[in-house]
Every structure is written in structure tokens, then in C-alpha cells.
């Protein structure tokens, strides 16, 4: 009997390392990939988006565009730590996550989110919270007060971005519960930023001389370099949203490249046909449109779906940026709505179509059995985001307009925001 107990004891001791390994969910491979993906997404904003936008404004406003996005990066980082992460991912409510994780309470060196440290997940999601408000800058470029911009972005993150993030990705979020497919942020990031940008452009009004004065981009080399950085960084955005180094991340990377290339070519050809010549700004904008549209679909569609989404977004975003704003007369300075709003809507709806296994997709959301059912849920997510973000953004802007004011004076706008807001001027190489 003693020998039997001794044998069992030795067996138990020999299994201890295996048992500990089985309980340890941390994956060094997944963690290494997510550290890389997080850096890639931050790279999208600074320097990628900064250069993309700064090249499209007039030279007198180039530095101010860089400063706005740099300041947003710092401000959103602090707010995400203080309250944003908690609202987005802190609990299981239908509409918000609560305040239990304010100041990252409970986020320790040992806490995990799936197979990666929660700190890595938190920072990865922080980079999304940084780039989304930064995208809005393109809609009101060259005319918003720096102080008003900072206050607007701070409030917007807390009452718009973080709650919608919870709706879609948070535990218990009501849109996630309905089976919406938004792998990397079609509704959360692009429709959200696009409609906020449109409302901002309308509330602030047109730039002085808009439609009468030439407002050509001052340095399209910056813009194309910035678009190139966005393209590279977007692999972290989309493939990283799997939160693992696996086959789904691999397909997300593949369809991101395919859709982006197709959209760039489609925009270029559309411009060639309607305008007579292809432009650098056009092909760069087309690439960004494809990146936007494939974002919600990247974990759900196959290569053929990516080609279709790329073609649709390239053409429809071209129309949105060149035709739609002329018809309605709003001044979306750098086409934040034309590219991100319309591209996000196109991608969200078409995700519901091309997620079908018959098109090579991965299948529908939980409880959904048909294309019609998935498209209905996708449309619900689009509509809810458009309405909530549009209304709340309008309220925030009007409160600021009635208190501290939103827009710089005509004299400041004529002089340029570089010198008037920052007492500096960019040196153009």
C-alpha cells in the first residue's frame, strides 16, 4: 500500500508542470504579435495620419494639423486610462461598461485578456481610441480653435466613442449580442468618425473663400507617404483585431491587402474616366477607402469578397468625395466623411453579404442564418451609430459654440493656424 501511495505521489509531482501549463493561458506568440500590432496601429496615427492630412491642407496650416493629431494622441491616452477603457470594456451592461476599471483598477501585470496580458489588450484598444477622434480632424481642418478641439475630443471620447465601442465589442454590448460583424471597427471607428466629421463640418461652416479661392494641397508627397504608412500600419489594425497569431489573422491580412489594392485601382480608373487624368491624391485616397471598407469585414470575408468590397468602396467613396459634398454644399475639408463615413457604411453592409460561406466567407454572427438576416443587423449597427453619434456630436459642438466658441476669427483663418495658434511655422522641404 505504501508503495502504491508513493507511486501516485511521484506521478502527481511529475504532472505538476503540465497542470500549471494547462492553467496558464498566456501565449508568448500571441503576445509578441499583439505588441507588434499595437505599435503598427499607433504608427498609423503618428506619423501616418498626420502626414496624410498635413499634406492636403495649405502650407499655413500644415504644422497645426501635425500638432492637433499629436495632441489628440496624448490626450486620448490619458483619458483612456482614466475612464475610457472602463466604459468600453469594464463590465457587462448593454450600453456601457461602467466605472469599475477607472484608472485601470484591476489591470495588473498578471491579468489576462484571453491569451495576452490585459495591459497589451488595453493599449491595443487605446490606439483605436486615439486614431478615431484624430480622423475627425480632417473634416474641420484649417478653421477650428485648438482649445475647442481639445475639449470637444475629450468629451467625444467619453460620451460617444467609448459607449459605442462597448455596444459592439464589450461584454454584454447590445449590438454584439445581436450578432453584428465588425471585426476591426467599421462602425466603432470609421462610421463613428465619419458622421462626427460631417456634423462638425456643417456646424463650423465652410472655410473662408471656399468654392471661390484655390485651396489646393500644399504637399502631396506628404500625403502619399502618409497613405503608405496607413497601408502598412493597417495590418496591425485588422490582423491584430483577432488578438492572436492564427489562421484568422492570416486571412485578415490577406483580404486587407486585396481590398486596398482593388479600391486604389478603382478610384484611379474612375478619376481617369471622369476627370481625364489619374492623380496621386486619388490613388492614395482610394487605397484608404479600401482599408476603411475592409476593416469590418476582415475577419469574416474571403479573397473574392475582398475584391468586391474594394471595388465598391473605391467607386462609391470617389463619388462621395467628389460629387456628394458638391451637391449638398458642405465643406468636409479632407473628406473625412467621404472616405471614412461612406467607406465604413459600404464595408459594414457588404460584410453581411460576403460573410456567407457561399462567397468564401467565415459565416454569419451568432444566431443569424441568412444574408438578409446579417445585412439587417449590419444596417441596424450603421443606423444606430449614425443617429447616436450625429445627435450627441451636434449637442457637444453647440454647447462649445455657445460658450467658448468653436471657430477661429477670419483674421486668424487668413493668417493661418500655424502662427496664430502655435506661433510657429512649418518649413516646407
N, C-alpha and C positions, 0 to 999 in steps of 0.2 A: 504493500500500500504506500509506504514511504517513497519507494522508487517511482510509483505512479505519480504521486504529487510532485516529486522532483522533476519528472519528465514534463508534466503540464506546466510547471513554473518556468522551466527553461524555454518551453515553446512560447509561453506568454511573453517572456522577456525578448525573445527573438522577433516577435511580431510588433513590438512597440514602435520601432522606426516606421514600419509600414503603416500602422494605425495612425501615427502622428501625421504622416504624409497624406493619408486619405482625408484627414480632417482639415489639413491646410489647403485652402482653396486658391492661394496666391500662385499665379503663373508668372514666372520671370519673363517668358516670351511675350505674353500679352502685355505685361507691364512695360517692357522695353519698347514695344510697338506704340503703346499709348503715350509714352513720354515723347517719342518722335512725332506722333500725330499732333500732340498738343503744341509742340514747337512750330510745326508746319502751319497750324491754324493761326497762331499769333503772327507768324511771318506774313500771312495773308493781309493782316491789317497794317502792321508796321514792319516792313515798308511798303507792301504790295498795294493796298487800297490807297494809301497816302499818295504814292506816285501816280497811280491811275487817275485819281481825282485832281491832284495838283497840276498835272499836265494839261487838263482840259479847261482850267479857269484862265483868266487873263493874268499876265505876269504880276500885276499889282496885288493880286490876291493869292498867289501861289504859296507863299510862306504861311499865311493864315490858315490855309487848308491843311498843311502839314501839322501846324500847331493844334488845330481843332481835333484832329484824329489822334494825335499824340496825347493830348489832354484827356480825351474820352477814354483812351486805353488805361490811363492811370486812375481816373475817377471810377470807371466801371469795375476795375479790380477791387478797389476798396469797398465799394457798395455791395459787390457780390459776396465778399467775406462777411460784411456786417449783417446783411439782411437778404440779399438776392438769392443766394443758394438755399437758404431756409425756405423761402416762399416757393421756390421751384421744386425742391427735392426733399423738403424736411418732413413731410407727413403724408397721409393717405386721403386727404379731402378731395372732393370732386373738383373744386375750383382753385384751391391754393394749398400749399404745403405747411402753412403755419409758421410759427416763430421759434420752434424748439431748437433749431440749429443756428440761431443768430450767433454771430461771432464764431462760427464753426464749432459750436458746442458739440462735443462727442466725436468730432473728426480728429482722430489721433493717428499716431504713427502705425498703430496696429489695426485700425478699422479698414474693412474691405468693402468694395463695391463689385460684387461678382468675383472676378479673378484678378482684379487690380486694386492697389491701395485707393481708399476713398479720396485721399489727397490728390491723386492723379486724376480721378474722375472729376473732382471739384474744379481743378484748374483747367481741365479739358473743356468742361462746360462754361467756365469763366471766359475762355477765348471766344465762345459763341456769343456770350453776353457783351463782349467788347465789340465784335465786328457788327452786330446787328444795329445798334444805335449809330455806329460810325457810317454805315451805309446811308442813313438818313441825311447826312451832311450834303450829299450830292444834290439833293432836291432844293435846298435853300442856299447853296453856295453863293458867296460874294455879297451877302446882304444881311446876315443875322448878327446881332451883337454877341460877342464872345461870352459875356456874363449870362445873358439869357439862354444861350446854347447850353452852357454847363448846367444851369438849373433845370432846363427842360429835359435834358438827357438823364439827369439824376432821378427826377420824378418818373419819367417814362420807363426806366428800367424797373422800378419798384412796382408801379401800378399797371403796366402793360406787359413788358417782356416776361418778367418772372411768372406772373399768373398764367399766361398763355403757354409758357414752357411746361408748367405743371399740368395744364389741360391735356397736353399731348404726350409728354414723357414722364411725368411724375406718377408715383404710385397712387392709384385711385383716380387719376385725372379723367374727366368725363369724356373727352374726345378719344383718348387712348382706350377707354372702356368700350367705346362703340366700334373699335376696330380700325381706326384711321391708320393709314400707312403714311408715315412721314419720317423716313429713315434718318435724315440728317438736317432737316429744317426748312422744308418748303413753306409750311405755314408759320412755324415758330420764328424763322429768321427772315425769309425773303418777302412773303406776302405781308408780314408784320411791318418790316422796314419800308416796303414799297408804299403801302397805304398811308403810313405815318409821314412819309416823304411827300406824298401827294397833298395831304391835308396841310402840311407845313408850307408847301409852295403856294397854295391857294390863300392861306391866312396871311402870310407875309406879303403877298403880291409880287408882281413882276419886278425884275431888276430895272433900274433906271435906264431908259433908252432901249429896252427890249423890243425887238422887232424893227427898230429904226437904226440902231448902232451896231456895227460889226462886233461880235463877241466871240471871235474865233479862239480856239485853244492856243495857248502860248507855246506849248512844248509837247508835241505828240510823241516824241521819243520817250519822255517820262511815262506817258500813258501806255505805250506799248510795252515798256519794261514792267510797269506795274501790272498790266494784264498778264504778262508772262509769269510774274511772281504769284498772282492769284491762281493761275492754272496749276502751277506746281504745288502750291500750298493746299489747294482744294482736295488733293488726295488724302491729306490728313483729315480734312473736313468730312469727306464722305466715307472713305475706307475706315477712318478712325471711329466712326459712329457705330461700328459693330462692337467696339470695346474689346476686341480680341483679334489675334493674328490667326485667322482661319479662312476657310473657303469663301464665306460670305464677304469678308473684307477684300479678298482677291477679285471677286466678281464686281464689287462696288468700285474698285479701282479701274477695272476694265471698262465698265459702262460709262464711267465718268470721262475717260479719255475719248471714247467713241462719240458720245453725245456732244462733247465740247467741239471736237473736230467737225462734226456734221453741222452744228449750229454756226460755226465760224464761216464755213464754206457757203451755207445757205444765205446768211446775211450779206456776204461778199457778192454773191451772184444776184441777189435781189437789188442791192445798191447798183451793181453794174448795169442791170436792166433798166431800173427806174431813174437813176441819176446819170448814167453814161460812163462812169468810171468807178472802179473799186478803190476804197480808201483804207489807210491804216487804222483810222479810228473805227471804221465799220467792221473790219475783220476782228479787231480786238473786242469791240462791243458784242459781236456775235459769239465769240468764244465765252465771254462772261455770261451771256444769255443762256448758252448751253449748260454751263456749270450750274447756274441757278436752277434750271428746269430739271436737271437730272438729280438734284440734291434730294428731293423727297422720294425719288424712285430708285435710288442707287442700291438699296438692299433688297429690292423686290422685282426688278425687271432684268431681262437678258439683253444680249447684244442687239437683236433686231428691234426690241423696244427702245433701246438707247438711240438707235439711228432715227426712229420715228420721232421721238421726243426732241432730239437735236434739230431735226428739220423743222418741226412745228415751232419750236421756240425761236429759232433763228429768224424765221419769216415773220411771226407774229410780234416779236419784240422789235424787229425793224419797223413794222407798221406803227407800233406803239410809240417808238421814239421819234419817228419822222412825220407821222400823219396825225396820230390821235391828239397830241398836245396842240397841234396847229388848229385842229377842228374845235377843240374846247378852249383854247387860248390861255392855258396855264403855263407858268414858267418853271418847269422841272429842270433846273439848270443843267444837271449832268445825267438826266434820265434815270433817276433812282426808281421811279415808278415804272417807266417804260421798260426797263430791263428787269429789275428785281420784282416789282409787283406783278407785271404781266407774265414774266418768266416763271415766277412762283406759282401763279394760278394755272398756267398751262401744264407745268410739271405735276402739280398736285392732282389735277383732274385726269391727266393721261396715265398717271401711276395706277389709278383704278382700272384702267383698260389693260395696260401691258403687264400688270402683275399676274394676269391669268396664265396658267400653266400652258394653255394652248398657244400663247405667244412667247413661250420660253421663260416666263416669269416664275417667281418662287411661290406664288399663291396669294390668296386674299387674307385679310385680317381675321381675327378670331370671330367665329360665328357668321361670317359672310360667305356666301356660296356662289355668287354670280357677279359678272361685271357690273350689271345695273346696281346691285346692292353696294358694291365697293365704290362705284362712282358717286352714288348718293351720299355715302359717308364722307367721301373726299370733298364733295360740294358743301356739305354741312360744315366741315372744318374751314373751308375757304370763306364761306359766308359769315360764320361766327367771328373769324379773325378780322375780316373786313369791317364788320359792324362795330365790334368791341374796340378795336384799335382806332378806327376812324373817329368814333364818338369821344373816347377818352383823350385821344391826342388833341382833338379840337378843343376840349374843355381846358386841358393844360395850357395850350397856346393862348387861348383867350384870357385866362387868368393872368398869365405873364404879360400879355399885351396891355391889359388894363392896369397893371401895377408898375413893373419896371420897364416895360416896353420891349419889343422883340427886335426891331429893325434899327440899323444904323441910320444916321441922318443922310440927306442927299449929298452934303459936302463930304462926309466920310466915305460914302459909296463912290463918289467921283475920285477922291484921292486914292482909295484902295484900302483894304483892311490890313495889309501888311504894316504900313506905317501908322495908321490911325489906331489900330487895336494893339499893336505889339511894338511899335516904334523901331521896326526893323524892316529890312527889305531883302528879298532873296536875290542872290547873284545867279544869273542865268548863264550856264556854261554853253 
